[in-house]
Amino acid sequence: MSIFSSSKVNPPPTSTDYVEGADLAPNGVSTGQGIEHFGAEGTEKAGVGQPHRPHHVDAEAEKRVVRKLDWRVPPLVAALYLLAFLDRSNIGNARIAGMTKDLKLGRGNRYTWLLNIFYISYIIFEVFVIMWKIVPPHMWAAFCVLGWGLAATLQATTTTWAGEMACRFFLGFFEAGYGPGIPYLLSFFYLRHELGLRIGLFFSAAPLATTFAGALAYGITSGHAHIASWRLLFLVEGLPTLVMAPIAYFFLPDTTEKARFLTEDEKVIAKARGVRQVGDSVRVGGIDWKDVGLALLDIKCWFTALMYFSCNVSFSSLPVFLPTILKEMGFSAIDSQGLTAPPYFLAFLITIFSTWVADRTQQRGYTIVLLSIVGGVGYVILAATEVVGARYFGVYLAAAGIFPCIANILPWVLNNQGSDTRRGVGIALLNLIGQCGPLLGTNIYPSKDGPRYVKGLSVCAAFMFFNGFLAISLRTLLAWENKKLDQKYGPKGAQEDVIEFGTGIGEENYGANYRYVL
């Protein structure tokens, strides 16, 4: 039994598990015969576009398929995201390891521009998120990984600020195609009530990467290499990404039907899960332009986008400025590198735990509110006191609030849009607006505000509390809309969804039993 299935969350009542051209025996194994659906009036054959009656896959057989997916898909995409986050945020460690002097970053706002240029390209190319639905995922992932791996590694060779600016621009270009689209990709493999934990496991790579960044930077910068410590840092953390590009190409499945680690019988079950979700098993290859417009007009998408913006003000600035903040609290440059690791490891653990709790309770709004308060209080402590011990405790609270907040916002977007295209547009809008947050976050810690950086820390605190306000407001709206749906259709489960294969009608698309996740 894996960690992924230990939560014992049973799937909600389902109308059918239907697979075109294959019948499922009670043990979840394909019989190879025609499809038969047993309803109240006897047996009927079902074809494309025909409504059909319940035909359930054996629960244990389905769990075995989910466990196989769990051991192969989330770990791989999380490992790649760990490298991505490591490559984007290690500039904070390089800054205090000699890069400032070698590249003359002390002139004007040169360091701030190195941070800004990454997010400028990241925002411009956010539209790449929809490529996960158009291009085979294994090819798109390999392209992105190879690109940002080259950009990250070449940072070690640059001798000028302009060269480093170019590397950071292309780093943002390629990373924009990867991280923002992974939650969307995971929605093709997992049901609605399963998705939060898997996104949490993926996103937990961000604080884990920052933990490694501090530990690796401590080890590298405390030695006496023949090349500058900051150059060695970029090499050690950039080269593994290049190694992972072919691994992504050969091992990331495009769909459950193309997953080589599943048997033919297991692929039938996985296909049934897809049909249960959206009424079809084909999830990659095109978009519905009408749904694009409807998603852009949906206020729920704008709520979550503003929440992501608020969190990103803090999320983007903490890893790149924390080493400097710790150094100016009185720690040496080397000790500052090491002291960044423990708070981020705590954030890693809480990210996984909070998404598991939210999946189990289906109360994602309250979870985000609580985490926002924790993060906001951490920033208040950092801004309000000069006591070193208290300020370091504030770092723990800040990290423990920011990272888990984002990990719960991402599935909330996908939980509350009723088609694949709308979910994709929701994620794209989330990132397009949300990634503007770093442009603010990376400009609120000017050197002249050291050593306490009260203004920057206060701004981050305010946005964390604002994020909590947005979360409770969105939850109130969703609860109101659920009441309207109850009035229209009756209580959830009172009517049976009639799923039609190939029509896009399924449990996770809008229907009589569709309710928003609070």
C-alpha positions in Angstrom: 0.0 0.0 0.0 1.5 3.3 -1.1 1.3 6.7 0.6 -1.0 7.8 -2.2 -3.8 5.3 -1.4 -3.4 5.4 2.4 -5.9 8.2 2.7 -8.7 5.7 2.1 -10.8 8.2 0.2 -13.4 6.3 -1.8 -14.5 7.6 -5.1 -17.9 9.4 -5.0 -20.9 7.6 -6.3 -20.4 7.1 -10.0 -22.8 6.6 -12.8 -20.7 4.4 -15.0 -17.3 3.1 -16.0 -17.7 2.7 -19.7 -15.2 1.6 -22.3 -15.9 1.5 -26.0 -15.4 -1.9 -27.4 -14.6 -3.8 -24.2 -16.6 -5.3 -21.4 -15.4 -5.4 -17.8 -15.9 -8.5 -15.7 -16.6 -8.0 -12.0 -12.9 -8.4 -11.2 -12.1 -5.4 -13.4 -10.7 -7.5 -16.3 -11.7 -7.1 -19.9 -13.8 -10.0 -21.3 -13.1 -9.1 -24.9 -16.8 -9.2 -25.7 -19.2 -6.4 -26.6 -20.3 -3.7 -24.2 -23.3 -4.5 -22.2 -24.9 -2.2 -19.6 -27.5 -3.6 -17.2 -30.3 -1.2 -16.4 -33.7 -1.5 -14.8 -35.2 -2.7 -18.0 -32.7 -5.3 -18.8 -29.7 -5.4 -21.1 -28.8 -2.8 -23.8 -26.0 -2.3 -26.2 -24.3 1.1 -26.0 -22.3 2.9 -28.7 -20.8 6.3 -29.2 -23.2 9.0 -28.2 -25.7 6.6 -26.6 -26.7 7.0 -22.9 -25.8 4.0 -20.8 -26.4 2.6 -17.3 -24.1 1.9 -14.5 -21.3 -0.6 -15.0 -18.8 -0.4 -12.3 -15.1 -1.4 -12.3 -14.1 -3.5 -9.4 -12.8 -1.2 -6.7 -9.6 -3.2 -5.9 -8.7 -3.4 -9.6 -9.1 0.3 -9.9 -6.9 0.9 -6.8 -4.2 -1.2 -8.4 -4.2 1.0 -11.5 -4.1 4.2 -9.4 -1.2 2.9 -7.4 0.7 2.1 -10.6 0.1 5.7 -11.8 1.1 7.0 -8.4 4.5 5.4 -8.5 5.3 6.6 -12.0 3.6 9.9 -12.9 3.8 12.2 -9.9 7.3 11.2 -8.9 8.7 11.9 -12.4 6.9 15.3 -12.9 7.9 16.3 -9.3 11.6 15.4 -9.9 11.6 17.5 -13.0 9.9 20.4 -11.2 12.4 20.1 -8.4 15.2 20.7 -10.9 13.2 23.5 -12.5 12.8 25.3 -9.2 16.4 24.6 -8.2 17.6 26.2 -11.4 15.5 29.3 -11.1 16.0 30.0 -7.4 19.7 29.2 -6.9 20.6 32.7 -8.1 19.9 33.8 -4.5 22.6 31.5 -3.2 25.0 32.4 -6.1 24.5 36.1 -5.2 26.2 35.7 -1.8 28.8 33.2 -3.2 30.7 35.7 -5.2 28.6 36.4 -8.3 27.8 39.9 -7.1 31.5 40.8 -7.3 32.4 38.9 -10.5 29.5 40.2 -12.6 29.4 43.6 -10.9 25.8 43.2 -9.7 26.2 46.1 -7.2 25.7 48.6 -10.0 22.1 50.0 -9.9 19.4 47.4 -10.0 21.3 44.7 -11.8 20.4 41.8 -9.5 16.7 42.8 -9.5 16.7 42.8 -13.3 18.1 39.3 -13.3 15.1 38.3 -11.3 12.7 40.3 -13.4 13.8 39.1 -16.8 13.1 35.5 -15.8 9.5 36.3 -14.9 9.0 38.6 -17.9 9.7 35.7 -20.3 7.8 33.3 -18.0 4.7 35.5 -18.2 5.0 36.2 -22.0 5.1 32.5 -22.7 2.5 31.3 -20.2 0.3 30.4 -23.2 2.5 27.3 -23.6 0.3 25.7 -20.9 -2.3 24.7 -23.6 0.5 22.8 -25.5 0.0 19.9 -23.1 -3.4 19.3 -24.7 -2.1 19.8 -28.3 1.4 18.2 -28.4 2.1 14.6 -27.0 3.2 15.4 -23.4 6.4 13.3 -23.5 7.7 15.3 -26.4 6.7 18.7 -25.0 8.2 17.8 -21.6 11.5 16.7 -23.1 11.7 19.9 -25.2 11.2 22.1 -22.1 13.6 20.2 -19.9 16.4 20.2 -22.4 15.9 23.9 -23.1 16.0 25.1 -19.5 18.8 22.6 -18.6 21.0 24.3 -21.2 20.1 27.8 -20.1 20.7 26.9 -16.4 24.1 25.2 -17.1 25.3 28.0 -19.4 25.0 30.5 -16.5 28.3 29.0 -15.2 30.1 30.2 -18.3 28.9 33.8 -18.4 31.3 36.6 -17.7 29.0 39.6 -18.0 25.7 40.8 -16.6 24.3 40.9 -20.1 25.2 37.2 -20.6 23.5 36.3 -17.4 20.4 38.2 -18.4 20.2 36.2 -21.7 20.5 32.9 -19.7 17.7 34.0 -17.3 15.4 35.0 -20.2 15.7 31.6 -21.9 15.4 29.9 -18.5 12.0 31.6 -18.1 11.0 30.8 -21.7 11.4 27.0 -21.3 10.3 26.7 -17.7 7.0 28.5 -18.7 6.2 25.5 -20.8 6.6 23.0 -18.0 5.6 23.8 -14.5 2.3 25.7 -15.1 0.9 22.9 -17.2 1.7 19.9 -15.0 -1.5 20.3 -12.7 -3.5 20.3 -16.0 -1.7 17.2 -17.2 -2.4 15.4 -13.9 -6.1 16.0 -14.3 -6.0 13.7 -17.3 -4.8 10.8 -15.1 -6.7 11.4 -11.8 -10.3 11.9 -10.7 -11.5 15.1 -9.1 -11.3 13.9 -5.5 -7.8 12.3 -6.1 -6.2 15.3 -7.8 -5.2 17.6 -4.8 -2.8 15.2 -3.2 -1.1 14.4 -6.5 -0.7 18.1 -7.2 0.6 18.6 -3.7 3.2 15.9 -4.3 4.2 17.6 -7.5 4.4 21.0 -6.0 6.1 19.9 -2.8 9.2 19.7 -5.1 9.4 23.5 -4.8 10.2 23.7 -1.1 12.2 20.5 -1.4 14.3 22.1 -4.1 14.9 25.1 -2.0 16.0 22.8 0.8 18.5 21.2 -1.5 19.6 24.6 -2.8 20.6 25.7 0.7 22.3 22.4 1.5 24.1 22.2 -1.8 25.1 25.8 -1.7 26.5 25.3 1.8 28.6 22.3 0.7 29.8 23.9 -2.5 30.6 27.4 -1.2 32.3 26.1 1.9 34.9 24.3 -0.2 37.9 25.6 -2.1 37.3 24.7 -5.8 39.5 25.8 -8.7 36.6 27.8 -10.2 34.4 30.4 -8.5 31.9 28.9 -6.1 28.9 30.4 -7.8 30.0 28.9 -11.2 30.4 25.5 -9.6 26.9 25.9 -8.0 25.3 26.5 -11.5 27.1 23.5 -12.9 26.3 21.1 -10.1 22.6 22.0 -10.2 22.2 22.5 -14.0 23.8 19.4 -15.5 21.4 16.9 -13.9 18.5 18.6 -15.7 20.2 17.8 -19.1 20.3 14.1 -18.0 16.6 14.1 -17.2 15.5 15.3 -20.7 15.7 11.8 -22.4 14.2 10.3 -19.3 11.2 12.6 -19.7 10.9 11.6 -23.4 10.9 7.9 -22.8 9.1 7.5 -19.5 6.4 10.2 -19.3 3.2 8.7 -20.6 1.0 10.8 -22.9 -2.2 9.1 -21.7 -3.1 6.1 -19.6 -3.8 4.2 -22.8 -0.1 4.7 -23.8 1.4 4.0 -20.4 3.8 1.1 -21.0 3.7 0.1 -17.3 0.0 -0.8 -17.5 -1.2 -4.1 -18.7 -3.9 -4.2 -21.4 -6.6 -5.0 -18.8 -5.4 -2.2 -16.7 -5.5 0.2 -19.6 -9.2 -0.8 -20.1 -9.8 0.2 -16.5 -7.9 3.5 -16.9 -9.9 4.2 -20.0 -13.1 3.6 -18.0 -12.0 6.2 -15.5 -11.5 8.8 -18.2 -15.0 8.1 -19.6 -16.3 8.5 -16.0 -14.6 11.8 -15.8 -15.6 13.5 -19.1 -17.6 11.1 -21.2 -14.6 10.3 -23.5 -11.1 8.7 -23.2 -9.4 11.0 -25.7 -8.1 14.0 -23.8 -5.2 15.3 -26.0 -5.5 16.8 -29.5 -7.7 19.9 -29.5 -9.6 22.6 -27.7 -13.2 23.9 -27.6 -13.1 27.6 -28.4 -16.6 28.2 -26.9 -15.3 26.9 -23.6 -12.3 29.2 -23.9 -14.7 32.2 -23.9 -16.9 30.8 -21.1 -13.8 30.2 -18.9 -12.5 33.8 -19.4 -15.9 35.1 -18.4 -16.1 33.0 -15.2 -15.4 35.1 -12.1 -14.1 32.0 -10.3 -11.1 31.8 -12.6 -10.3 35.5 -11.8 -10.6 34.8 -8.0 -8.0 32.0 -8.1 -5.8 34.1 -10.4 -5.7 37.0 -7.9 -5.0 34.5 -5.1 -2.1 33.1 -7.1 -0.8 36.6 -7.7 -1.0 37.4 -3.9 0.9 34.2 -3.0 3.5 34.7 -5.7 4.5 38.1 -4.3 5.9 36.1 -1.3 6.6 32.8 -3.1 9.0 34.3 -5.6 10.9 36.6 -3.3 11.5 34.3 -0.3 13.9 31.9 -2.0 16.0 34.5 -3.7 16.2 37.0 -0.8 16.2 34.7 2.2 20.0 34.0 2.1 20.6 37.7 2.1 18.1 38.4 4.9 19.7 35.7 7.0 23.2 37.1 6.3 22.1 40.5 7.4 20.6 39.1 10.6 24.2 38.5 11.6 25.0 35.0 10.2 28.0 34.4 8.0 27.5 33.9 4.2 28.2 30.1 4.6 25.9 29.7 7.6 23.1 31.6 5.8 23.2 29.0 3.0 22.7 26.2 5.5 20.0 27.9 7.6 17.7 28.2 4.6 17.2 24.5 4.4 15.1 23.6 7.6 12.2 26.0 7.0 11.8 24.8 3.5 11.8 21.1 4.6 9.0 21.9 7.0 7.1 23.6 4.1 7.7 20.4 2.0 6.0 18.3 4.7 3.0 20.6 5.2 2.5 20.9 1.5 1.8 17.2 1.2 -0.2 17.0 4.4 -2.4 20.0 3.7 -3.4 18.8 0.2 -4.1 15.3 1.6 -6.4 16.9 4.3 -8.1 19.1 1.7 -8.8 16.1 -0.6 -10.1 14.0 2.3 -12.4 16.8 3.7 -13.1 18.5 0.3 -12.6 21.8 2.1 -9.9 23.5 0.2 -11.1 27.0 1.0 -10.7 26.7 4.7 -7.3 25.1 4.3 -6.1 28.0 2.2 -7.4 30.5 4.7 -5.6 28.8 7.6 -2.3 28.6 5.7 -2.6 32.2 4.6 -2.9 33.3 8.2 0.2 31.2 9.2 2.3 32.7 6.4 1.0 36.3 7.1 1.9 36.0 10.8 5.4 34.7 9.9 6.0 37.9 7.8 4.6 40.1 10.6 7.1 38.6 13.0 10.0 39.1 10.5 9.0 42.7 10.0 8.2 43.7 13.6 11.1 42.3 15.7 14.8 42.6 15.7 15.4 39.5 17.9 17.3 37.0 15.7 15.6 33.9 17.2 12.1 35.3 16.7 12.9 36.4 13.2 14.2 32.9 12.3 11.0 31.4 13.7 9.1 33.8 11.5 10.9 32.3 8.5 9.5 28.9 9.4 5.9 30.2 9.5 6.3 32.2 6.3 7.6 29.2 4.4 5.0 26.9 6.0 2.2 29.2 4.8 3.3 30.2 1.3 4.2 26.9 -0.4 1.2 24.9 0.8 -1.2 27.7 -0.1 -0.2 27.5 -3.7 -0.3 23.7 -3.7 -4.0 24.0 -2.7 -4.9 26.8 -5.1 -3.8 24.8 -8.1 -6.2 21.9 -7.7 -9.0 24.4 -6.7 -8.9 25.8 -10.2 -9.2 22.4 -11.8 -11.8 21.2 -9.3 -14.2 24.0 -10.3 -14.2 24.1 -14.1 -16.4 21.6 -15.9 -14.5 20.7 -19.1 -10.9 19.9 -20.1 -10.7 23.1 -22.1 -12.1 25.2 -19.3 -9.7 23.6 -16.9 -6.8 24.4 -19.2 -7.9 28.0 -19.7 -8.3 28.4 -15.9 -4.8 27.2 -15.4 -3.5 29.5 -18.2 -5.3 32.5 -16.7 -4.1 31.6 -13.2 -0.5 31.7 -14.4 -0.8 34.7 -16.7 -2.1 36.9 -13.9 -0.5 35.1 -11.0 3.0 35.2 -12.4 2.9 39.0 -12.4 3.2 38.7 -8.6 6.9 38.0 -8.8 7.5 41.2 -10.7 6.3 43.0 -7.5 7.8 40.5 -5.1 11.3 40.7 -6.5 11.3 44.5 -6.3 10.4 45.1 -2.7 13.7 44.2 -1.1 16.1 47.0 -2.3 19.5 46.9 -0.7 18.9 50.3 1.0 16.1 48.7 3.1 18.6 46.2 4.8 19.2 44.8 7.2 15.6 44.4 8.3 13.7 44.9 5.0 10.6 46.1 6.8 8.8 47.4 3.7 9.2 44.2 1.7 8.2 41.9 4.6 5.2 44.0 5.4 4.0 43.9 1.7 4.3 40.1 1.8 2.3 39.9 5.0 -0.4 42.1 3.6 -0.7 39.9 0.4 -0.9 36.7 2.5 -3.8 38.1 4.5 -5.4 39.3 1.3 -5.1 35.8 -0.1 -7.0 34.5 2.9 -9.8 37.1 2.3 -10.1 36.0 -1.4 -10.2 32.4 -0.4 -13.1 32.8 2.1 -14.9 35.0 -0.5 -14.6 32.4 -3.2 -15.7 29.7 -0.9 -18.8 31.7 0.0 -19.6 32.2 -3.8 -19.1 28.4 -4.4 -21.4 27.5 -1.5 -24.1 29.8 -2.9 -23.8 28.3 -6.4 -24.0 24.8 -4.9 -27.3 25.8 -3.2 -28.6 27.0 -6.6 -27.7 23.7 -8.2 -29.4 21.8 -5.3 -32.5 23.8 -6.0 -32.4 23.0 -9.7 -31.5 19.3 -9.6 -32.2 18.3 -6.0 -29.5 17.1 -3.6 -26.4 15.6 -5.1 -27.0 12.0 -6.0 -30.8 12.5 -6.3 -30.5 12.2 -10.1 -28.4 9.9 -12.1 -26.0 11.4 -14.6 -26.5 9.9 -18.0 -23.0 9.6 -19.5 -22.7 9.5 -23.3 -19.5 8.2 -24.7 -17.8 10.6 -27.0 -20.0 13.6 -26.2 -18.0 15.2 -23.4 -20.6 14.5 -20.8 -19.2 13.0 -17.6 -19.2 13.3 -13.8 -16.5 16.0 -13.8 -18.2 18.0 -16.5 -21.3 20.1 -15.7 -24.3 17.9 -15.0 -27.0 17.0 -12.4 -24.5 15.7 -9.9 -21.7 18.3 -10.5 -21.0 20.4 -7.4 -18.2 22.9 -6.7 -15.5 21.9 -4.3 -15.5 24.2 -1.4 
